[in-house]
Amino acid sequence: MRFEYGRLLIFTKEDVFVCFMSETVGSLYMLNTCPFTWKVRALLDHLDLPHERVKINPLKIKKSVSFAGDWGKTPVWKMSDGEVVVDSTPIMKRIDEVYNNGNLWKMEDQIRRDKWMEWADTKMKDATIPILYGSIGSALSTTRSVAKHERFGFFTGRIYAWLGFPIMWGIIAKKRTKKTGMMPGELWHHLLDEWTEEIGENSFFGGNTPHIVDLAVFGYMQSIEMHSKAFRLIENHSKGMLWFNRMRNSVVVQ
Ligand SMILES: N[C@@H](CCC(=O)N[C@@H](CS)C(=O)NCC(=O)O)C(=O)O
């Protein structure tokens, strides 16, 4: 039992976090290292919504979220009234709609909003695998870190770390890096240049306060931050980090 995010949490055998101080608004079925899960977490934390986090075994995703039909991926969001929403961006919009009057998704310039949400969900998404697994060293470091952070069994975690890294590095990351022709760190710097240029003189994409698009980009970056070796490659983007730290401070609960 311990305090986290200002709330009393109890770790049950299944590693389910149960919040006690207030009623929960729903349950997030998640992987600790999944970038899409981090997007939803960023929103839930920003709105300070008490919720349950159900960590699932990465080798049993389909079974663990079978209540969501054929989706078979994380994150899955189950509202306290039983409504199930899948896919990170629709989950974020639905949570904002139900618990925040849709205020974080609202934007006068809807074309700009949709364009940048799409940008985050394609460009940032595609840049995440290469930065985590783009070199043999970072691939091994990431698979070991994933094994540590996820709910694998004792042996399967170790097998994943040592057998997974050549696959992630040699096949998956190589293919994605080839697509852009840029090295992973270079690609992230390029994206953060585009992102900070779009924000311009404002503090956030949303102006003085973060928008859902800010939270989505923040989520992708937080999923990298947990793997310190990979994050070092983007930490030296000064404008990007200024925005990242502003985001961190804007989150109600940390
Ligand atoms: N577009 C989805 C992608 C979800 C996704 O690919 N999640 C990964 C984990 S990070 C997953 O569950 N993969 C298992 C699979 O594809 O079978 C989202 O934004 O939520």
The ligand as an SDF file (V2000), in Angstrom:
LIG
                    3D

 20 19  0  0  0  0  0  0  0  0999 V2000
   -4.1580    3.0230  -32.9040 N   0  0  0  0  0  0  0  0  0  0  0  0
   -4.0820    2.3460  -31.6290 C   0  0  0  0  0  0  0  0  0  0  0  0
   -2.8220    1.4990  -31.5740 C   0  0  0  0  0  0  0  0  0  0  0  0
   -2.8050    0.5830  -30.3500 C   0  0  0  0  0  0  0  0  0  0  0  0
   -1.6260   -0.3920  -30.3660 C   0  0  0  0  0  0  0  0  0  0  0  0
   -1.0710   -0.7030  -31.4240 O   0  0  0  0  0  0  0  0  0  0  0  0
   -1.2520   -0.8710  -29.1550 N   0  0  0  0  0  0  0  0  0  0  0  0
   -0.1980   -1.8530  -29.0620 C   0  0  0  0  0  0  0  0  0  0  0  0
    0.5710   -1.7100  -27.7520 C   0  0  0  0  0  0  0  0  0  0  0  0
    1.4660   -0.2120  -27.6460 S   0  0  0  0  0  0  0  0  0  0  0  0
   -0.8170   -3.2300  -29.0380 C   0  0  0  0  0  0  0  0  0  0  0  0
   -1.6850   -3.4930  -28.2500 O   0  0  0  0  0  0  0  0  0  0  0  0
   -0.3460   -4.1030  -29.9140 N   0  0  0  0  0  0  0  0  0  0  0  0
   -0.7870   -5.4700  -29.9350 C   0  0  0  0  0  0  0  0  0  0  0  0
   -1.1810   -5.8870  -31.3270 C   0  0  0  0  0  0  0  0  0  0  0  0
   -1.1640   -5.0580  -32.2520 O   0  0  0  0  0  0  0  0  0  0  0  0
   -1.5030   -7.0760  -31.4610 O   0  0  0  0  0  0  0  0  0  0  0  0
   -4.1540    3.3820  -30.5120 C   0  0  0  0  0  0  0  0  0  0  0  0
   -3.8330    4.5590  -30.7590 O   0  0  0  0  0  0  0  0  0  0  0  0
   -4.6050    3.0680  -29.4000 O   0  0  0  0  0  0  0  0  0  0  0  0
  1  2  1  0
  2  3  1  0
  2 18  1  0
  3  4  1  0
  4  5  1  0
  5  6  2  0
  5  7  1  0
  7  8  1  0
  8  9  1  0
  8 11  1  0
  9 10  1  0
 11 12  2  0
 11 13  1  0
 13 14  1  0
 14 15  1  0
 15 16  2  0
 15 17  1  0
 18 19  2  0
 18 20  1  0
M  END
$$$$
